[in-house]
Amino acid sequence: MEKERGREEMAEALWKMNLYSCMLILYVLVVRRVIRKYSKLFSYSLWVLVAARLWVPVFLNGPFSIRPILLAGFTGNILPADVTAVLKVLYFLGVFAVAGMFMSQYWKTRSQVRLAVRETKNIWRCEGSSSAFVMGLIHPRIYIPYGLEGTKQWYVVQHEKMHIRHGDPWISAAAMVTLCLHWWNP
């Protein structure tokens, strides 16, 4: 009984998180149109708010909270138990499908770079790619295609190093996990 109630509370928290996230996403899309002439830092910061809303199950109530008025006093489950069970199964099927898609893309890319040749410490030449990219979290590697030489290669490598310095591989990994868990959220 206690275990079932805990699951219901978790499902309701997930539902609320996603509902509020949808509202926040719409808000961010509108605000981004207004601030598009300013630094991209502002736009990225708004998306950090969305990610936080998707990850943190805390609901702040107060005079300035952005929450739907219709759900302000809502408590309890709005769906019958059998429908809820089907939705849980569909949810986990979606999680595994999206995770499977990401894993298949990873293994495909991994097989393409399997025969890459090390050029310098973390820069590798790759025959299977038409553009440069970074792969890896702990020890990220920069893969560049053959045929990229001279100053163009230098600029491309600097660009990829900037991705590593900014932590973009970690941000991408967090975004993939978020997409797996919230796959149905627009």
N, C-alpha and C positions, 0 to 999 in steps of 0.2 A: 504494500500500500504506500509506504513512505517512498520507496524507489520509483513507483509510478508517478507520484506527485512531483518528485524531483524532475522526472523526464518532461512532464507537462509544463513545469515552470521553465525549463530550459527551452522547450519548443516555443513557448510564448515569448521568452526573451529574444530568441532568434527572430521570430516574426516581427516583434517591435523594432529590433535593431535594423532589420531590412526595410521596414516601412519608413522609419525615420531617415534611413540612409537614402532611400529613393527621393524623399523630400529634399534632403541636403544636396543630392546630386543635381536635382533640378535647379536649386538655388545657385550652386556653383556654376552650372552652365549659363545661367542668366548673368551672374556677376562677371564671369570671364569675358563675356561679350562687351561689357562696360569697361573693363580694365585692360583690354587687349593691347592698348598702346603703351602700357607700362611694362616694367620688367617681368620676365617670365617667372621670377621668384614668387611673385604674388599669386600667379596662377597655380604654380606647383604647391604652394602653401595651402591653397584651398583644397587641393586633392589630398593633402595630408589629413585635413579635417575629415574628409570622406572615409579615408582608410581607418582613421581612429574610430569613427562611428561604426564602421563594420567590424572592428576588432574588439572594442571595449564595451562590455555589456553593462554600462552605467547609464541610468536615466535620471537626468536632472529635472526636477520640477520647480517651477517658479514663474514669476510674472513675465520673464523674458525667454522662456524655453520655447523652442520651435517644435511643436508637436501638434498633431491633429486634434482639433477641438472635439470631434466626434468620438475619439478614443480616450478622452481625458479621464473619464470615470470607468473605463472598461476593465473588468477583471473576469477571468474565467476563459474557458475554451469555447470557441464559436463553431467548431466542427464536431460531428459525431466521432466516436472512438474509431470505428472502422475506416472512415475517410481519413482520419489522422494517421492511422497505421499505413494506409496506401500512400499517403503523401510522404511519410518518412521513408518508405521503400524507394519511392521516386526520387526523393532528395539524395539518398545515398547512391542510387544508380547514377544520378547526374554528377555527383562528386567523383565517383570512380571513372566515369566516362571522360570528364574534363581532365582529371589527373592522368588517365591513360593516353589522352591526346598529347599532353605535354611530355609525358615519358617517351612516347613514340617519336616525337620531334627531337627530343634530346638524343635518343639512341641513333636516329638517322644522322644527325649532325656529328655525333661521336664517331660513327663509322666513316664519315667523310674525312674527318681529321686524323684518323688512325695512322695514316701514312704521311702525315705532315713532317716536315724537316725543320729542325731547330736552326734558326739563323743567329740569334743572340739569346740572352738569358730567358726572357719570356715571350720572344717573338718567333713565330713559327710560320713557315711557308706552307700553304695548303693548295693542293691541286683541285679539290672538289668544291671550291667556293669562288664566286665571282666578285665578292666584296669582303672587306675586312670586318672582323667581329671579335668580341671578347668572350671567352668561355671559361667558366670555373669560378668558384667562390673563395676558397681558401688561398689557392695559388692561381690566380687568373692568368690565362695565356691570351696573347694577341695573335690571331691568325690572319695572315694577309695572303692574297692570291699571287700566283706567279705572274710576272709581267708588270708588277708595280715596282718602279725603280726611282731613284734620284730624289728630288725635292718633293715630288708627289707622295712617294712612300714615306718620307719624313713627316709630312703634314698628316697623313693618314694615321701613322703610328702615334703621333702626338695627340690626335683626336681620340684614339682608342685608350691611350694612357689617361686622358682626362676622364673618360668613363670610369676607369678603375679608381682614380683618385676620388671621384664623387660618390663612389659606392654603388654605381648603377647595377652591377651584377646582383648585389644583395637586394636592391630595390625591386629588380625584376623577379627575383625568387619570392620575395614577399608578395608581390602583385600576383604571381602565379598561384600561390597558396590561397590568397584572398579570392581569386577567380574560382578556384576549386571549391571552396566552402560556400561562396555566394554566387554560384554559376547562374542562377535564375534572375539575379538582380540586374536591371538594365544599367 
